[in-house]
Amino acid sequence: MTVSKSAQELQTRLNRMPLIAILRGVQPHEVIAICANLVEVGFEIIEIPLNSPQPYKSIEMAVNAFGDAALVGAGTVLSPAAVAELASAGGQLVVMPHADPAVISYALERGLAVAPGVATPSEAFAALSAGAHALKMFPAEVLGVKSLRAWSAVLPADTALIPVGGVTPENLAEYHNAGAAGFGIGSALYKPGFGAAEVRARAELFVGAARALAKPPNPKMPALE
């Protein structure tokens, strides 16, 4: 199967900076200032969940302003129709809370990178069989580092596992050493009401922690430069 440009870009950007900014609740009037600070600090992947106010407008604005500097996509993508709207807005990444094969299939058809949410090894293997490019391990704070380590031992070696939920600058290394290829950062980075300066300060802590990571224990994510 041919790998799409968006999927290749997802892997390339995860290799350079394995952090995904999840801006749940962000609004169009603030999205440019917040994304500008994230990009300046070093984030290269930005996710705007579809249960945010006017999400497609925010996504289109972010793509137009930062499409060369960051991979922009949507989270909480629940249907093929939502994938179509995302593609129309210029988004390139589909992040799901579940692993619906119909959504995965349509995202692939549209040439978008897709990271479904999984909570068991059975779901993980099924999502990979459906064509997923990465796996959102959710909720990570419930599944824990031990589950991540166990999954890494049985899934294909090149599987990009991305814990989401409860990831902090302090536990980034623990997840990384257990086999994580990237990290979804939500409320620890942005909540409605946080200004651009607050987001920047939090982003700097995450980027600093990511750049301090040791050489990964497997080849799925090359060491950061």
Stockholm file with secondary structure:
# STOCKHOLM 1.0

chainA/1-225         MTVSKSAQELQTRLNRMPLIAILRGVQPHEVIAICANLVEVGFEIIEIPLNSPQPYKSIEMAVNAFGDAALVGAGTVLSPAAVAELASAGGQLVVMPHADPAVISYALERGLAVAPGVATPSEAFAALSAGAHALKMFPAEVLGVKSLRAWSAVLPADTALIPVGGVTPENLAEYHNAGAAGFGIGSALYKPGFGAAEVRARAELFVGAARALAKPPNPKMPALE
#=GR chainA/1-225 SS CCCCHHHHHHHHHHHHCCEEEECTTCCHHHHHHHHHHHHHHTCCEEEEETTSSSHHHHHHHHHHHHTTTSEEEEESCCSHHHHHHHHHTTCCEEECSSCCHHHHHHHHHTTCEEECEESSHHHHHHHHHHTCSSEEECSHHHHHHHHHHHHHHHSCTTCCEEEBSSCCTTTHHHHHHTTCSCEEECTTTCCTTCCHHHHHHHHHHHHHHHHTCCCCSSTTSCCCC
#=GC SS_cons         CCCCHHHHHHHHHHHHCCEEEECTTCCHHHHHHHHHHHHHHTCCEEEEETTSSSHHHHHHHHHHHHTTTSEEEEESCCSHHHHHHHHHTTCCEEECSSCCHHHHHHHHHTTCEEECEESSHHHHHHHHHHTCSSEEECSHHHHHHHHHHHHHHHSCTTCCEEEBSSCCTTTHHHHHHTTCSCEEECTTTCCTTCCHHHHHHHHHHHHHHHHTCCCCSSTTSCCCC
//
